[in-house]
Structures are given as C-alpha cells and as structure tokens.
Amino acid sequence: MYAIFQAKGKQFRADPEGTLRLPLLEAEPGDKVTFDEVLLGEREGRIVVGQPALQGASVVVEVVRHGKDDKIIVYKMKRRKGYRRKQGHRQDFTEILVREIELGSGKSAKPKAKADAEKAPKAEKAEKAGRSRRKRPRWRGPPRLRTPLASWPRSAASTSRLSRGRGRMAGSSRATSTRRSKR
C-alpha cells in the first residue's frame, strides 16, 4: 500500500512507516500533520487515481526532526569575460515518518472551478483562429536589388555586384590590388 500526495508544491510517495524529507514545515518535532491532497493510491494491488485528488483520502505523518541538507554550490561563469560568481546555500528540510494512509472511498474529488475558467479563453482563441491574419512579407533584400537589372541605368548595371559576380568589392576602385610595386 502506498499513496502519492502533494505538499509544499511538490509530490511525494508515502509508504507505511517510511520516512521522507519535505521542504521545511511549520510544525514542531513530535507533532502530527495531515495531508489531504492525495493524488494517487494503491490498495490490494489496485491503483486508484484521482482527478485531481482522491475524495476523503489523507496521509497522517509525524514530524521527526528539522535540519539542513547538504550544501549546494551555484557557480556562474561567462568565458573570456572575467565573470565568475560562486554562491552556495543549504536547503532547510523536515524529516517525517508516515503513520497512516487512508484512501477513503477511492473516488475522485470534483475538479476545481479553474478548469471551467480555462475553457472560455480557448473558445475565444478558436474563434479568432477562423480569421485570417495578414502575413508579414518575406524579406528579399534591400529595395535596390529587388528591381530587375534591365531597368537599372547602364552605369549601375555594369558596376553591380550581381552583373559581375565577383563578390562584394566587384566594380569598386578598392577591388584593385593594393600591393606596392617594387622600385
């Protein structure tokens, strides 16, 4: 028998008489804490899944101790920039002992009203999708190069990089050799 429950925004698997480490809880060692948000449970080889939680299910745990986890080192670096930052921290935790797992009737609890609120924006999006959006034109280079060469003036066509096909410097005075001649 086991159950998967949610606590502090994370999900944990609870086995009878098993120990777990959770993020820090506001409870003293020796206190009993009940978690009502059980998402899944297994009883006698049959798995019961909640949508989103099981109705009447709970996990009762006892707080054993509080502590700090191993140190985590956060190291940030950007190469060739001289940027290096080293920082570390130790996460607080609460160690618990599972005392009792109650799966209740094994039926799913009703989903929250959040699901109904999500349907309305989706309907609006589907309605908007029916309208056609104006597509942005594909970029085809600067306007000067979009016109055909035949319509260009003769001087521009003769010095064009398109007409010569010799690269970026074709037709310019800098395309000539810059090497000095021997005297």
C-alpha positions as CSV (number, residue, x, y, z in Angstrom):
1,M,0.0,0.0,0.0
2,Y,1.3,3.5,-0.9
3,A,0.0,6.9,-1.7
4,I,1.3,9.9,-3.7
5,F,0.4,13.2,-2.0
6,Q,1.2,16.8,-2.6
7,A,2.8,19.1,-0.1
8,K,4.6,22.5,-0.5
9,G,4.1,22.3,-4.2
10,K,5.9,19.0,-4.7
11,Q,4.7,15.4,-4.9
12,F,5.9,12.6,-2.5
13,R,5.4,8.9,-2.3
14,A,4.3,7.7,1.1
15,D,4.9,4.1,2.2
16,P,3.5,2.9,5.6
17,E,6.2,3.5,8.4
18,G,8.5,5.1,5.8
19,T,10.5,8.3,6.3
20,L,10.5,11.3,3.9
21,R,12.3,14.7,3.7
22,L,10.0,17.5,2.8
23,P,10.7,21.3,2.5
24,L,10.5,23.0,5.9
25,L,7.1,22.6,7.6
26,E,5.8,24.9,10.3
27,A,5.5,22.1,12.9
28,E,7.4,21.0,16.0
29,P,9.1,17.6,16.3
30,G,6.6,15.1,17.6
31,D,3.5,16.9,16.1
32,K,1.2,15.0,13.8
33,V,0.4,16.6,10.4
34,T,-2.4,15.5,7.9
35,F,-2.1,15.9,4.2
36,D,-5.5,15.8,2.4
37,E,-4.3,16.3,-1.2
38,V,-3.7,12.6,-2.1
39,L,-3.4,12.3,-5.9
40,L,-2.9,8.5,-6.3
41,G,-3.2,5.5,-4.1
42,E,-2.6,1.7,-4.3
43,R,-4.6,-0.7,-2.2
44,E,-4.6,-4.5,-2.5
45,G,-2.9,-4.4,-6.0
46,R,-5.5,-1.9,-7.3
47,I,-4.4,1.6,-8.2
48,V,-6.8,4.4,-7.7
49,V,-6.1,7.7,-9.5
50,G,-7.8,11.0,-8.5
51,Q,-8.9,13.7,-10.9
52,P,-7.1,15.8,-9.5
53,A,-7.3,14.3,-5.9
54,L,-9.0,11.4,-4.1
55,Q,-12.1,12.2,-2.1
56,G,-11.7,11.6,1.6
57,A,-8.1,10.4,1.3
58,S,-5.4,11.6,3.7
59,V,-1.9,10.8,4.8
60,V,-1.1,11.2,8.5
61,V,2.6,11.8,9.3
62,E,4.7,12.6,12.4
63,V,7.4,15.2,12.4
64,V,10.7,13.6,13.4
65,R,13.2,16.5,13.1
66,H,14.2,19.6,11.2
67,G,17.6,20.1,9.6
68,K,19.7,21.5,6.8
69,D,20.5,19.5,3.6
70,D,23.9,19.2,2.0
71,K,25.5,22.3,0.6
72,I,24.6,23.2,-3.0
73,I,27.1,25.2,-4.9
74,V,25.9,27.6,-7.6
75,Y,28.7,28.6,-10.0
76,K,28.2,31.0,-12.8
77,M,30.8,31.9,-15.4
78,K,31.0,33.6,-18.8
79,R,34.1,32.6,-20.7
80,R,36.6,35.2,-21.9
81,K,34.7,38.0,-20.0
82,G,36.2,37.6,-16.5
83,Y,32.7,37.0,-15.0
84,R,32.7,34.4,-12.2
85,R,30.3,34.1,-9.3
86,K,30.3,31.3,-6.7
87,Q,27.5,31.1,-4.3
88,G,26.1,28.3,-2.1
89,H,23.3,27.5,0.2
90,R,21.8,24.8,2.4
91,Q,18.2,24.0,2.0
92,D,16.1,23.5,5.1
93,F,14.0,20.3,5.4
94,T,11.7,18.5,7.7
95,E,12.0,14.7,8.2
96,I,8.7,13.0,8.7
97,L,7.5,9.5,9.5
98,V,4.4,8.2,7.8
99,R,2.0,6.8,10.4
100,E,-1.3,6.2,8.5
101,I,-2.5,6.2,4.9
102,E,-6.3,6.5,4.4
103,L,-7.6,6.3,0.8
104,G,-11.2,6.8,1.7
105,S,-13.9,5.7,-0.8
106,G,-11.4,5.7,-3.6
107,K,-13.5,8.0,-5.7
108,S,-12.2,11.1,-7.4
109,A,-12.9,14.5,-6.0
110,K,-14.5,17.0,-8.3
111,P,-12.1,19.2,-10.2
112,K,-11.8,22.8,-9.1
113,A,-13.6,25.7,-10.9
114,K,-10.2,26.5,-12.5
115,A,-10.9,24.0,-15.4
116,D,-14.2,25.9,-16.4
117,A,-12.3,29.2,-16.4
118,E,-9.7,27.8,-18.9
119,K,-12.4,26.7,-21.4
120,A,-13.6,30.2,-22.1
121,P,-10.3,31.6,-23.4
122,K,-9.8,28.6,-25.6
123,A,-13.2,29.2,-27.2
124,E,-12.2,32.8,-27.9
125,K,-8.9,31.6,-29.4
126,A,-10.7,29.2,-31.7
127,E,-13.0,31.9,-32.8
128,K,-10.0,34.2,-33.6
129,A,-8.2,31.5,-35.4
130,G,-11.0,31.5,-38.0
131,R,-10.0,35.0,-39.0
132,S,-7.1,35.2,-41.4
133,R,-4.1,37.1,-40.2
134,R,-2.1,39.2,-42.6
135,K,1.3,37.5,-43.0
136,R,4.4,39.6,-43.0
137,P,6.1,39.7,-46.3
138,R,9.3,37.6,-46.7
139,W,12.4,39.7,-46.7
140,R,14.0,39.7,-50.1
141,G,17.0,42.0,-49.6
142,P,17.2,45.8,-49.9
143,P,14.8,47.5,-52.3
144,R,17.6,48.5,-54.7
145,L,18.2,44.8,-55.5
146,R,14.6,43.8,-56.0
147,T,14.2,45.6,-59.3
148,P,15.4,43.7,-62.4
149,L,18.8,44.6,-63.8
150,A,17.3,45.6,-67.2
151,S,15.5,48.5,-65.7
152,W,18.7,49.9,-64.0
153,P,20.7,52.6,-65.6
154,R,23.6,51.3,-67.7
155,S,26.3,52.6,-65.3
156,A,24.7,50.9,-62.3
157,A,24.2,47.7,-64.1
158,S,27.8,47.5,-65.2
159,T,29.2,48.0,-61.7
160,S,26.6,45.9,-60.0
161,R,27.8,43.0,-57.9
162,L,25.0,41.0,-59.5
163,S,26.2,41.6,-63.0
164,R,29.9,40.9,-62.3
165,G,29.5,38.1,-59.9
166,R,33.0,38.7,-58.3
167,G,31.9,39.3,-54.7
168,R,31.3,42.3,-52.6
169,M,34.1,44.6,-54.0
170,A,33.3,44.0,-57.7
171,G,33.3,47.2,-59.6
172,S,34.8,49.4,-56.9
173,S,38.1,51.1,-57.1
174,R,39.2,49.3,-53.9
175,A,39.0,45.9,-55.7
176,T,42.3,46.5,-57.4
177,S,45.5,45.2,-55.9
178,T,46.8,47.1,-53.0
179,R,50.3,45.6,-53.1
180,R,53.1,48.1,-53.7
181,S,55.2,47.7,-56.7
182,K,59.0,47.3,-56.3
183,R,61.1,50.3,-57.2
